[in-house]
Amino acid sequence: MHKKLVTLKENENDMQFVLTDQTDCIKMKYRSLVLQISLENNKLKFLKISGPHKAYSTFMSKVMKELASDNGEGYTGCLLNEMRHGSGVQVWPDNAKYEGEWRWDKANGNGTFQHANGDIYEGEWKDDKANGYGTFQHANGDIYEGEWKDDKANGYGIYKYVNGAEYNGHWKNDL
């Protein structure tokens, strides 16, 4: 039987309860919100959240739901309609990790992606792709800092090689 301790915390007020996979659903009131929560396959599932929009926004921005599996992979962060939405961390089976902003289940906004091979991209995202300004540090120490479009260096950027060489200029599709 899976168990998950859930803590809803805002300022000094805590509410704790334990869900198990044998718990059908818990319906409760938290501040001015009414929550219906269940646990399926060791994952929290918010069946219904109702209440004033301001209270709902506060709840979504301050309360984190943990959906990680026993081996550490999974998602920890804000959800909306069962999609990653707001701040969160996703870890994949190969230990790649994205930490940052999500919008409708895709990386959007600012975030950091650590590849399984040690490469790291930190910067702006749009629809799961590096878009905008960001820095990519290769595992070997080379660094590209500049503009991105659709996961490729596009626009002005600086590539610094670990041996000290450097290229400043415009890029198009990583070239």
N, C-alpha and C positions, 0 to 999 in steps of 0.2 A: 504494500500500500504506500503510495506517495503521499507525503505531507509537505505543506509549505506554510511557513509562518509569514503572515502579511502584516506589515506595519503601515498605517496611514499616519503621517506626521505633518503637522503644520504648527509652527511656533512651539509652544509648550504642550500642545494637545496631542496625545498619541492614542491610537486605537489599534489594538492587536487582536488577531484571531488566527486560528489554524484551519486551513482547508485540507481536506484529504480527497483522494479520487473517489471516495465513497460518499462525499458530500454532494448532494444534488445541486444545491444552489443556496447561497446566503443572500438574503435581502436585508439591507440595513440602511440606516440614515447616518450620514456623515456631514455635519454642519447642515447646510440647506440642500444637500444632494441626497437622492435616493439611489442606492447602488444595488445591483443584482450581480453577484460574482459566483463563478463556479471554477472548478479545477478539472482540466481534461489533459491527460498524458503529461502530468506534472507542469502544466502551463496554466496560468491564470487566464480566465476568459471573462471579460466584462460583458455581461449580457445586456445590461441596460444601465445607463446613467441619466438621470433626469433631475432637473432643477434649474435655477436661474443661470443664464448664460455666463455671468461674471463668476459665479461660484464654480461652474463647470470649467471655465478657463483656468481659474486658480488651481483647481484640483488637478487638471491635466499637466500644468506646468510645474507643480510642486511635488506631486506624488509619482514615484517611479514604480513600475511593475516589473517584476523579475520573471523572465521566461527562459532561464538557462536550464540546459539538461545537465545530467550528472557529470559529464565529461568536460563541462565548461563551455561548450559551444552553445550558441543560441543568442538571444537578444535580451538586453536589459534596457528599458527606457520607456518613453511615453508611447501610448497607442491611441489611435482614434479609429473606430469602426474596424478593429482587429488589424489595423495597418500601423507600421512604424510611422510616427508622426510627432515631431518635437525632438528633444534631445535624447540620444540613446547610443548604445554600444552594441554592435553586432560582431560576433566571433564565429568564424567558419571552421569546419572540421580540420583544415590544414593549418589552423592557428592564425590565418589572416584576420585582421581586425579593423573595423571602421568605427571611429568615435566622433560623433558630431551631430549635426542637424539632419532631420529626416522630414520629408513632406510626401504624404500619400505613398508610403512604402519605398521611397527612393531617396538616396542621399541628395540633399538639396541644402544649400547654405554653406557654412564653414565646417570643415571636418578634416580628420587625419585618417589616412588609410595606411596600415602597416601590412605590406605583402609578406607572405610566408618566407620568401627568400631574403628578407631584411630590407628591401627597398621601402621608402616612406614618402608618401605624398601628403603635404599639408597645404590646404588652401580652400578655394571655392569649388563648389559642386553644383551641377544641375542635372537632374534626371539620371543619377548614378554615374556621371562622368565628370572628370576634371574640367571645369569651365570657369574662366575668369583668371584671377591671379593666384599663383601657387608656387610651392617649392617642392621639387622632387629630388630626394637624396638616394642615390644608388647605394647598394650594399658595399660596393667597392670604394665609396667615398666621393665619387663624382656628384656634382650638384647642378641642377638646372633651376633657375629662379626666373619667373616671368609669366607671360600670358599663355592660357590654355584654351582649347576649344575641342570638344568631343574627345577627351582623353589624349590629345596630342598637343605638343608645343606649337602654338600659333600666335604670331604677333611678336612683340619685342621680348627678348629674354637674354639671360647671361648663363652660359654653360661653363662651369669651373671644373677642370679636370684635377684629379688628385695629385698629378705631377706638377701642378702650378700653371699649366697652360689654361687659356681662357678664350671664349668666343662671345663677343657682344654683337647682337644684331637681330634681324628679323627671321622668324621661323615660319614655315608653312608645312603642316602635316608631319611634324617631327623632323623636318629637314631644314 
